[in-house]
Amino acid sequence: MKNFKKSLIAFALVAWSAHSQAGLFDDDVARKQVADLTAKVQMLQEQNQQRIEQLEAGNKQIINLVRQIESQKDTLAKLNGQNEMLQFNLDEAVKRQKDLYVDLDTRLRAIEQVKAETKAAVQLSEQDSFDSAVALVQAKKFKDGSAALNKFAVDYPKSEKLPAAQYWLGTSYAFSKDYKSATSAFKNVVENAPNDAKAPDSLLGLASVAAATGDKKTSRNYLITIIEQYPQSDAAGKAKKALMAPN
């Protein structure tokens, strides 16, 4: 009985020891699991922190990008405004230039019209003055005719009718027997307007004045000059008849 008790006590001790060892073993495993779990949690926290930091950095970049875009939008809006203002100013300048051109063209046309009307009036007055003076000579009013032709020369010194006026002035003087003045007037045409239609008639006038003053040789020379220089003129036909006439 005593031995049985000893055996029972020994068995109980062994069982308790085993149970104690098993409990110690379970605690180590739990601790390891806790440590592993803590490490995982810490790693996850670190990963989450990194992601948060990355997201924050990304957000900052996005915010900066948005700000840059907004700034560029503002700049673009200002540039568009400036461009519209420049285009408006350009359109206004073009319009003003066009209006100025139209106004200038209108004024120039008006000036040209006035000039044309003035020129027509002057030409009419010139023609009237010439015709009136010649009419006086043809009416044998030589003194009045000579005065009118001299006035015409003074009033219209650049007139195309000046050679004709000088011819009629020479004719008026010749009929008045003022041969010196007649010669001067006829020579004025011959020397200064040799291509004028009145040049051969003026040579014929010089021939007539020379004949009237008894200078037949000079008269003959003038007639020959007419035939040589103006063979197709009416004066050339008259010169031939004068040369063939008996002295």
CORMO-V476680 format. One line per field, one symbol per residue. phi: phi as a letter, one per 30 degrees, with the letter a starting at -180 (. if undefined). A space follows every 10 residues. Layout:
phi: ???
This chain:
phi: .ddddddddd dddddddddd dddddddddd eddddddddd dddddddddd dddddddddd dddddddddd dddddddddd dddddddddd dddddddddd dddddddddd dddddddddd dddddddddd dddddddddi cddddddddd dedddbdcdd ddeddddddd ddddddicdd dddddddedd dcbdcddddd dddddddddd ddcicddddd ddddddddcb dcdddddddd ddddddd
